[in-house]
Amino acid sequence: MDLYNFFNSSAAYRVRIAMALKNIDWNPIGVNLRAGEQHHSEYQALNPNRLVPTMHDGEQTITQSLAIIDYLDRKWPDPRLIPADGPARTRVLELALTIACDMHPLNNMRVQKYLSTHFGITDAGKSEWVEHWLSAGFSALEPWLPEDGGWCVGDAPTLADCCLVPQVANALRVQFSLDPFPRVRRAYEYCMRHVAFRVAAPNAQPDYVAAH
Ligand SMILES: N[C@@H](CCC(=O)N[C@@H](CS)C(=O)NCC(=O)O)C(=O)O
């Protein structure tokens, strides 16, 4: 199983967590987003959206981190990350989609680049933009999370935790304060006690480069 991956990609980080939770061996293929390798024609042939991650398993090539995790969940259902039914399934999807659809895309690298190249937004303006959408998203997540910490939903890790941790890691990277979101912070800290979340972290990847 090959994963086209970049250490700092939070969408790839979601998939890395899922594979660690399921004990799936995988082979990293580096796509350096800072060097623009996502725009190379060979990569675009695999992922027309020119985004990371992409997974290759046998004959199948899959893009979109949530579609990849759904594929993994069906092929290796132990442990299940997307509950089969009931209110838990609904809440897991609500949390995951809030992060993956309403938060993450707005602060993606290509969006930030477009803000500066097409609208002349300064670095300070972009920071304000990023903080605004992080704040809006975390405000939506906060009341859904357990008050005293623990997994996002129920008593085991799910797709919601796979999405929450990379999004919080992104926020911490830009020194965003989680003080107004104590449940988000507690859920993040709880997840990070589990080894699967730590081996999947950016600084544990072979292509990791420290921030400068
Ligand atoms: N919805 C996609 C999002 C993928 C995505 O946005 N990946 C980012 C890294 S986290 C990327 O490749 N950015 C490159 C760019 O903005 O040019 C998924 O969940 O897989």
The ligand as a Gaussian input file, in Angstrom:
#p B3LYP/6-31G(d) Opt

LIG

0 1
 N      -10.262000      17.218000       0.823000
 C       -8.914000      16.789000       0.628000
 C       -7.973000      17.889000       1.043000
 C       -6.538000      17.608000       0.643000
 C       -5.664000      18.829000       0.874000
 O       -6.157000      19.956000       0.920000
 N       -4.356000      18.614000       0.993000
 C       -3.455000      19.724000       1.194000
 C       -2.477000      19.410000       2.293000
 S       -3.315000      19.182000       3.831000
 C       -2.655000      19.955000      -0.076000
 O       -2.312000      19.035000      -0.777000
 N       -2.344000      21.242000      -0.352000
 C       -1.575000      21.592000      -1.503000
 C       -1.915000      22.950000      -2.008000
 O       -2.662000      23.688000      -1.375000
 O       -1.399000      23.262000      -3.101000
 C       -8.654000      15.520000       1.438000
 O       -9.298000      15.368000       2.484000
 O       -7.852000      14.673000       1.027000

